[in-house]
Amino acid sequence: MMAFVLAAAFAGGGSLVLADRGEIVLSRPAVTLADVAGRGGLGRLGVVEIARLPVGRDRLSLSRRAIATLVRRAVPGMVVEGGDARIVTFRYVRRAEVGAGGCQVTSAAIAAGTAITRDKIAAGPCTAAAAIRYGAARGYLVARRDLPAGSPLGHLVVPPPATVAKGDSMTLVSRAGPVTVERPVIALQSGSVGRRVFVRDSRGHVFAAPVATVTP
């Protein structure tokens, strides 16, 4: 059984000082708390995602004030220092393309409407790409039609596969200074570490929280 842990709202004591940098280089097309923090100490919350780069773009510019707003939205109750009008540019630097020509093909059959994840692709030749679309609701690339194994996909930046599935049992962790409270919840949607998912507690209350960790 996998244990899923979510980061709940801070009731107090949580703070983050924004990094004093005009450009921040990203290793993936997403911005996390660790990317914008001026110093460490975030622990598991460092992987919480606050923004994603638009599909097809490798740069995103935001004011420090906008970044502070995104941080508070991702972790309600967190105190953010350094939110001002200065602009920060996030630049996504892709890892060296692998395989023949740096393109991908499907390594297994993918049904129409199914997410295209890293475990379903392999390096392949650069030929005309198959029909795919971006599923904004889940943040995945999705097959427009049935794709047999070996279908060309062209150059892709593919997000990691979901680590949380709808119906999974999870643990919501709330911290207020030295006090930690845990309670069981059920995932109402799929998601991955750093992304927010909607969950329901034993009283039927529904709310969203970022997935902090997944442990065996």
Solvent accessible surface area in square Angstrom, and as a share of the most:
residue,aa,sasa,rsa
1,M,217,0.97
2,M,96,0.43
3,A,47,0.36
4,F,12,0.05
5,V,20,0.12
6,L,0,0.00
7,A,6,0.04
8,A,15,0.12
9,A,53,0.41
10,F,38,0.16
11,A,87,0.67
12,G,32,0.31
13,G,78,0.75
14,G,7,0.06
15,S,63,0.40
16,L,7,0.04
17,V,40,0.23
18,L,8,0.04
19,A,6,0.05
20,D,105,0.54
21,R,117,0.43
22,G,51,0.49
23,E,77,0.34
24,I,8,0.04
25,V,80,0.46
26,L,4,0.02
27,S,80,0.52
28,R,70,0.26
29,P,24,0.15
30,A,1,0.01
31,V,1,0.00
32,T,16,0.09
33,L,0,0.00
34,A,61,0.47
35,D,35,0.18
36,V,3,0.02
37,A,14,0.11
38,G,43,0.42
39,R,168,0.61
40,G,69,0.67
41,G,87,0.84
42,L,30,0.15
43,G,67,0.64
44,R,112,0.41
45,L,14,0.07
46,G,9,0.09
47,V,67,0.38
48,V,0,0.00
49,E,14,0.06
50,I,18,0.09
51,A,19,0.15
52,R,62,0.23
53,L,11,0.05
54,P,54,0.34
55,V,93,0.53
56,G,73,0.70
57,R,128,0.47
58,D,58,0.30
59,R,117,0.43
60,L,27,0.14
61,S,63,0.41
62,L,37,0.18
63,S,25,0.16
64,R,13,0.05
65,R,136,0.49
66,A,36,0.28
67,I,4,0.02
68,A,3,0.02
69,T,56,0.32
70,L,33,0.17
71,V,0,0.00
72,R,107,0.39
73,R,156,0.57
74,A,4,0.03
75,V,1,0.01
76,P,57,0.36
77,G,47,0.45
78,M,6,0.02
79,V,87,0.50
80,V,19,0.11
81,E,88,0.39
82,G,34,0.32
83,G,36,0.35
84,D,44,0.23
85,A,66,0.51
86,R,124,0.45
87,I,103,0.52
88,V,3,0.02
89,T,30,0.17
90,F,0,0.00
91,R,72,0.26
92,Y,21,0.08
93,V,68,0.39
94,R,98,0.36
95,R,198,0.72
96,A,92,0.72
97,E,90,0.41
98,V,101,0.58
99,G,54,0.52
100,A,66,0.51
101,G,59,0.57
102,G,3,0.03
103,C,1,0.01
104,Q,17,0.08
105,V,20,0.12
106,T,2,0.01
107,S,59,0.38
108,A,47,0.36
109,A,79,0.61
110,I,5,0.03
111,A,59,0.46
112,A,52,0.41
113,G,47,0.46
114,T,46,0.27
115,A,11,0.08
116,I,0,0.00
117,T,11,0.06
118,R,122,0.44
119,D,103,0.53
120,K,55,0.23
121,I,34,0.17
122,A,43,0.34
123,A,50,0.39
124,G,6,0.06
125,P,81,0.51
126,C,67,0.40
127,T,79,0.46
128,A,89,0.69
129,A,63,0.49
130,A,11,0.09
131,A,38,0.29
132,I,40,0.20
133,R,100,0.37
134,Y,90,0.34
135,G,11,0.11
136,A,80,0.62
137,A,98,0.76
138,R,116,0.42
139,G,2,0.02
140,Y,10,0.04
141,L,21,0.10
142,V,13,0.08
143,A,1,0.00
144,R,148,0.54
145,R,125,0.46
146,D,94,0.49
147,L,2,0.01
148,P,83,0.52
149,A,65,0.50
150,G,45,0.43
151,S,11,0.07
152,P,39,0.25
153,L,2,0.01
154,G,10,0.10
155,H,117,0.52
156,L,31,0.16
157,V,50,0.29
158,V,11,0.06
159,P,15,0.09
160,P,38,0.24
161,P,54,0.34
162,A,39,0.30
163,T,57,0.33
164,V,1,0.01
165,A,51,0.39
166,K,151,0.64
167,G,48,0.46
168,D,38,0.20
169,S,71,0.46
170,M,6,0.03
171,T,42,0.24
172,L,3,0.02
173,V,5,0.03
174,S,33,0.21
175,R,90,0.33
176,A,41,0.32
177,G,52,0.50
178,P,139,0.87
179,V,87,0.50
180,T,69,0.40
181,V,86,0.49
182,E,113,0.50
183,R,100,0.36
184,P,101,0.64
185,V,2,0.01
186,I,63,0.32
187,A,1,0.01
188,L,49,0.24
189,Q,57,0.25
190,S,33,0.22
191,G,8,0.08
192,S,12,0.08
193,V,51,0.29
194,G,1,0.01
195,R,55,0.20
196,R,87,0.32
197,V,1,0.00
198,F,107,0.44
199,V,0,0.00
200,R,102,0.37
201,D,12,0.06
202,S,108,0.70
203,R,203,0.74
204,G,42,0.40
205,H,103,0.46
206,V,83,0.48
207,F,53,0.22
208,A,31,0.24
209,A,5,0.04
210,P,3,0.02
211,V,0,0.00
212,A,5,0.04
213,T,33,0.19
214,V,36,0.21
215,T,61,0.36
216,P,141,0.89
